[in-house]
Amino acid sequence: MSTKDLYEIVVGLEVHAQLLTKSKLFCGDSIAFGQEPNIQVSPITLGHPGTLPKMNRRAIECAVKMGLACHCEIERYNYFARKNYFYPDLPKGYQVSQHTTPICKSGFITIKSGNSAKLIRLNRIHLEEDAGKSVHDADIHNTCVDYNRAGTPLIEIVSEPDLRSAEEVYNYLTEIRKIVRYLGVCDGNMEEGSLRCDVNISVRRKGDEKLGTKVEVKNLNSIRNARRAVETEAERLIGLIEKGETIIQQTRSFDAGNGTTFAIRDKEDADDYRYFPEPDLTPFNLEEEFIERIRREIPQLHTERISKYVNEYKLSEYDAVILTEEKSFSDYFEDLVTFARDYKASANWMAGPVKSWLNDNGNEIENFPLKPERLSALIQLVNNNKVSFTVASTKLLNALLGDASKEPLQLATELNLLQESNASAIEPIIEQVISKYADKVKEYKKGKKGLLSLFVGEVMKLSKGKADPKLTNDLLTEKLNS
Amino acid sequence: MFEFSSIEQYHAQLKEGRATCLQAVEHYLHQIESFARLNAFIEVYKDEALHQAASLDAKRKKGEPMGQLHGVVIGIKDVICYKNHFVSAASKILSGFTSVYSATAVERLLAEDAIIIGRLNCDEFAMGSSNENSYYGKVLNAADETRIPGGSSGGSAVAVQAGLCMVSLGSDTGGSVRQPADFCGIIGLKPTYGRISRYGLIAYASSFDQIGVFGNIVPDVSKVVEVIAGADDYDSTVSQIPVEKYAANLSTGKKYRFAFFQEALDHPGLDPEIASAIKNLFEKVKADGHTVEPVRFEYLDYIVAAYYVLTTAEASSNLSRFDGVKYGYRSGHATENLDDFYKQTRSEGFGKEVKRRIMLGTFVLSTGYYDAYFSKAQQVRKLLKDKTELIFRDYDFILLPNSPTTAFKIGEKMNDPVAMYLADIYTVMANLIGVPAIALPLFKHSNKMPFGLQVMANNFNELSLLQVSDYIMKRYKVIPA
């Protein structure tokens, strides 16, 4: 047993998700990512004197949707507070946030832990506005500030300290990303910063009740880095305890380059944020009717789809997970099976040829040239023995991807890819093969039955893959055994 | 020779061709120049006003319809944003700052053909009761130039008092319209909180601030409020209640029920001459068949404290945006780090009173003090609202003085901020509870200075408040000998 095994890691996460609204939380500016600096900046975003916030209803809907999906209690009476601190990327000198009354309380998220499921309790989900971005490398002498992001609506999802390993942190974040994407409340893109997380971590001796001193780690721009950061930080903390040193409550930043964390500030330096109710926004009440409407709008989540695929479609758990990894991919599958009733074949096509095309082309299913209806026609051709799976998934699929306007059957005919299912057309080829491999035929007849596949292969080759393999098999067996 | 008596008269003159907008503007430009020593204006939009007057005259001659405030010459307090014009809140920290948008109130004035003639001096960020806290220097009371005009909208009050414009806009957070109106002998209305959009009004204390109107007569004030009030998508705290036609409905023959606070009139700080003038007035009002009755009011000693705790708290946050990063003044001193940068710029950019209030507000919101100050003050505010609601069940209006004294001497209270704060005792109540209140100039003190009466109505009762004001002005104004 290593020293590490004597300790338990305790982690709570704060996840910030940028909401997929068209405009900012308190004004009409666009929230598009990657624009030229400081073009999505009205006087309201810039905090010009005299400007006031106006509430974006869509952001409230997103937050409630996320809360309902995570089994939270929805707060009926809501108001915002100001969190006061100075920083150049914070235009007003305060952030408008829901400090005292989060719109969603408690709730939980189910994650995978080893081979079982585990509930991670949520403390809250609340709405707030994002800050701008300080750019330190654009100018040698100055820090530049880009306010395009300032005022973008965020939800902060705060978990209880229920996570016990780096792996669980990884699974929790993966799960959150799936949920926000399925709900359509956030694009879940950690690289672009639309999903961000801060990790609160402490360690304690196994069996101890008291929590250790916690450290907050920031700047985690991928789920993988969050896992790495938890691993390194836990190791560092355990190391400190083992050496008999005291852990200081502090905020640290993760350096993805060398996989270490470094201190940014100690708890003693913490700002007093002087929260108080935001007087520029009137409190808002959420009516039962509104909450019920949002509840009805919640689409089927990946978890529900997985159980449907396994229980109703009789797919393997493995396939079901692959199919539901991305909502758009799963949506495509859902469409596909409405045309092609064959769930197993549809799943195989999705997990096989379709996925490899997407991977090879670095593309998303949204850009897959074949509409589900077309792909189902292709699957139909294989199921009806018109085209072999091999030909369909290579030659014919490629041709269709090149010219999505044509029906698969039409294209298969034009390209002469239809399978030969007529005995009279295959028989001459069989004759040819038998006479060409007279020696092998003798061996076969002496009992070396394994040679059959060689003959089938030859027939397929000579027919340019068009011979129906089953029919060929039957005809050959009959011929050789006569 | 242009002479102004009322907007109605002015419009009649314009229609009959006996006056032009250009004559009006030229008249006011001349007046502004003659009274430049009063320091009421920070900036005069001379060419622009002349140009606009000429174009309004041309439009009128072509028979185009006249806006409700056609050619009305208005000054605006330097806390109200006007697109492509400087706005500074009379602070160094906004020196050279040009607004890129117009306040909703300004847009509505312009849409009704008003002519904005300039921006008016005031206390820095509307913080002050004497207009001695302006980066652009103090404003003088035209009735006695050794005295202050009141604040914070001192420039707006003096501009109307001295005839430098027809009407003006100010802002009232704790009496900043009513008190200078009282000191200058004109009418000053603070509408209900949420009656006029605050969009484009530089915030002092967001849950108290309200744009107010100065004028010589009730119908003029009514007309302006009517134009600028009402729902606005850019201010979520503004009311959706429709705006009534005030100016056309001022006459009623009603008998009113007035309440007053005995504690307020017996307050040791109140000038006895003011107290007796108001008490005498009550007798006349009663003799005319109205009800005037005392009601118990036990919170008088708490309201100034509650007001200053809450407004400074909000102000400390509202003024955080002035940090030298994005716009406005930035210190030229090199600094070591970000904190020093903020300290340097804000120390140089803000005046003494503003700094005092930012520090007070920061203190009352701090961990450990929040409950003792901010929460307590919020409770007082709630108590006041409940109490007033009860009073308005039985009475139409509450009558109060505007200020314990008439306009005081320049410099008299500058070294005693607490005394200055305590002088707000009669005006802050309306802002704490949000109700509309008006200062009506009725009397003249033996020291030659004007003073009057404050009337408060229930929320969104602007119409009845203006009706009763018109009645009181016509019936009880003591014509100066």
Boltz contact constraints between the chains, C-beta under 6 A:
constraints:
  - contact:
      token1: [A, 43]
      token2: [B, 100]
      max_distance: 6.0
  - contact:
      token1: [A, 43]
      token2: [B, 101]
      max_distance: 6.0
  - contact:
      token1: [A, 46]
      token2: [B, 326]
      max_distance: 6.0
  - contact:
      token1: [A, 47]
      token2: [B, 321]
      max_distance: 6.0
  - contact:
      token1: [A, 49]
      token2: [B, 202]
      max_distance: 6.0
  - contact:
      token1: [A, 50]
      token2: [B, 81]
      max_distance: 6.0
  - contact:
      token1: [A, 50]
      token2: [B, 200]
      max_distance: 6.0
  - contact:
      token1: [A, 50]
      token2: [B, 201]
      max_distance: 6.0
  - contact:
      token1: [A, 50]
      token2: [B, 202]
      max_distance: 6.0
  - contact:
      token1: [A, 52]
      token2: [B, 199]
      max_distance: 6.0
  - contact:
      token1: [A, 52]
      token2: [B, 235]
      max_distance: 6.0
  - contact:
      token1: [A, 54]
      token2: [B, 236]
      max_distance: 6.0
  - contact:
      token1: [A, 82]
      token2: [B, 317]
      max_distance: 6.0
  - contact:
      token1: [A, 84]
      token2: [B, 317]
      max_distance: 6.0
  - contact:
      token1: [A, 86]
      token2: [B, 342]
      max_distance: 6.0
  - contact:
      token1: [A, 88]
      token2: [B, 325]
      max_distance: 6.0
  - contact:
      token1: [A, 92]
      token2: [B, 321]
      max_distance: 6.0
  - contact:
      token1: [A, 93]
      token2: [B, 320]
      max_distance: 6.0
  - contact:
      token1: [A, 93]
      token2: [B, 321]
      max_distance: 6.0
  - contact:
      token1: [A, 94]
      token2: [B, 317]
      max_distance: 6.0
  - contact:
      token1: [A, 94]
      token2: [B, 320]
      max_distance: 6.0
  - contact:
      token1: [A, 272]
      token2: [B, 366]
      max_distance: 6.0
  - contact:
      token1: [A, 272]
      token2: [B, 367]
      max_distance: 6.0
  - contact:
      token1: [A, 274]
      token2: [B, 365]
      max_distance: 6.0
  - contact:
      token1: [A, 276]
      token2: [B, 365]
      max_distance: 6.0
  - contact:
      token1: [A, 279]
      token2: [B, 206]
      max_distance: 6.0
  - contact:
      token1: [A, 279]
      token2: [B, 207]
      max_distance: 6.0
  - contact:
      token1: [A, 279]
      token2: [B, 314]
      max_distance: 6.0
  - contact:
      token1: [A, 280]
      token2: [B, 206]
      max_distance: 6.0
  - contact:
      token1: [A, 281]
      token2: [B, 236]
      max_distance: 6.0
  - contact:
      token1: [A, 282]
      token2: [B, 236]
      max_distance: 6.0
  - contact:
      token1: [A, 282]
      token2: [B, 237]
      max_distance: 6.0
